[in-house]
Amino acid sequence: MKEVDSRGDAIVNLLHYDDAASACVAALREEARGIFIVSDGNPLTRRDICVVAKEEGGLSGSIPYFVGLGDDVGKVYDVTKFRSVVKSWELKHSSFAVGVRGRGGVGEEEEVDLEQQLLDMDVNDLREFCILNNVKADDGSQNILIKRLLACKTYSYSDSRKRLDELESQAMAAIGSIDPSFK
């Protein structure tokens, strides 16, 4: 059994990458100002993270033995300020266990679901999907998106480019308002 030099009872506040990204986008859309703490609201101890990863993630082996005593136990984040200011944001992964369960390779069933989801979107949703998900050629969705966008009579590359430039300008302005030295 491996020993880890930290406290097993120390609290860790978690947030899935997708939820962190959607929180940023929601804050930008709602023009929220300030510094916010965001988490899934379900903190776990370091030991609990190992247990969930093993049970839900199908990992084998033993949970490490935590031997640390000196470090801080941590605290539970209060996300009420963010939730009160950015009302449109919703978690996709409500806890670490949900995120671990949803992990894994993309199988054919998931690709079919993605394709159907993309086929059901209107052109504005498709544009947002491309921007927010930074679609890559190797993830199987780019060809579907390109075909779907080109099939839309209202699709315009120049309009999409302008919208992307607008979003980039908004993001730069938001960062500049927090850190004036940012250029």
N, C-alpha and C positions, 0 to 999 in steps of 0.2 A: 504494500500500500504506500502510495506516494505522500510525503508530507508537504504541506504548503505553509509558508511562513506568513500567514494572515489569519484573521478571525473568521471562522465559519459563520458566526452569528451577525456579521456586519451586513447592514442593509444596502442593497443595490437597487436604485430606481432605474427602470428599463423603458425603452421605447424602440419599436421596430423602425428600421431605416425608412420604410414606406410611410409610416406614420409621422416620422420626423420631417420628411420632405413635404408631406401634405399639410403639416402644421405651418411650415414656412410659407407655402403657397397661399394657404388660407389667410395668414397674417398679412401677406402682401396684398392680396385681393381686398381685404377689409381695411387696408391702410392702417393697421395697428401700429402704434408707436410705443416703444419702451423695451425693456428687457424682460423676457418671460421664461419661466421654468415650465417645461413640458415633459410629461412621462405618461405611461399607461395607467398610472394610479394603482398598480398592483406590485409594489416593491417586494423583492424576495431577498433572503439572506444568501450569502455565497454558497452555503451548503445546499439550500433549497434549489438554487440554479443548477447545481450538479445533479441533484435528485431528478428534477424535471427533465434535464437534458438526457439523463440515462433512461428514464421511464417513457417519456413522450418521444424522444428522438431516436430510440432504439439503439442506444450506445451500450457497449459491453464494458467490462472492467469494473473496478471498484471506485467508489467516491473517495477523493483524497482526504487525508486526515489533516485538519486545520490545527496548527500549533501556535499561531500568532495570538498574542494577548495585548500588545501595546497599541495597535492602531485604533483609530476611531470606529465606533459602531455605526456611524452614519445617521441619517435622518430621512424621514419620509417627505418627499417633495409635495408642496401644496400647489396644485395647478389651477386653483379657483380663479386667480387673476387672468390667466390666459383664456380659460373657458368663458369668463364673463366678458372679455373683450373680443375674442374671436369665436363668435357663436356658430359659424358654419362648419367648424372642424369636427370631424368624427373619426374615432379610431377604427382602423381596419383590423388590427391585431390587439384585442383587448387585454392580452396578457402574454407573458413569455411562453407559457405552455401553448397558447393558440398559435403563436409565431413558430414554435418548434414543430408543432403538428403540421403546419402548412408548408414547411420546408421540404426540400427534396427536388429531384429532377423533374423537368417538365415532361410529362407523358403525353401520349396522343390525345387522351381525353381532355387534358388541360389545353392543348393546342386547339382542339375543336371548340372548346368553350371560348377561348380567346378570339378565334376567328368569328364565331357567332356574335360575340360581344361587339367586335369591331364592325361587323356587317350591320348591326342594329343602331350604331351611332350615327348622328347627323354630322355634317361636315365640321361644324364648330367644335363638337366634342372630339372628333378625330384630330383636329389641329392641336387642341389642348393635350390630348393623349400623347401625341408625338413630342410636344415640347416638354411635358412633365416627366415623361418616361425616358427621354433621351434614347429613342429607339435605335437599336443597333442591328446591323444586318444579320448577325449570327444568332439572334434570339427567336427567329422564326416569324416575327410579327411584321417586319418591315415590308416584305413583299405583299402581304395582305393589305397593309395600310396604303401602300402606293397604289395598288389596284383599286382599292376602295375610294381613295381620294381622287384619282383620275377619272373614276366613273361618275363623280359628283359634278353636275353641270355648274354648280356655283363655286367650285374650287378654283383658287387663284394662287399660284406660287408667290406672286408679288405681295398679295394680301397677307399670306402666311409669313413671309419674310418681314413685312412691316410689323405684324403682331409680335413676332419674336423679338424684333428690335425694341418695341415698346416695353415688353416684359423685361428685357435686359436693362433698359434705362430706368424702369421703376425699381428693379433690384439694386442697381448702382446707387440710386438716390436714397433708398432705404438704408443701405449700408453706410453711405456718406452721412446720413443724419445721425447715425449712432457713433461713427468713427470719422470725425472731420478730416483726419489725415489720410483717409482712404481716397485714392484717385482712380 
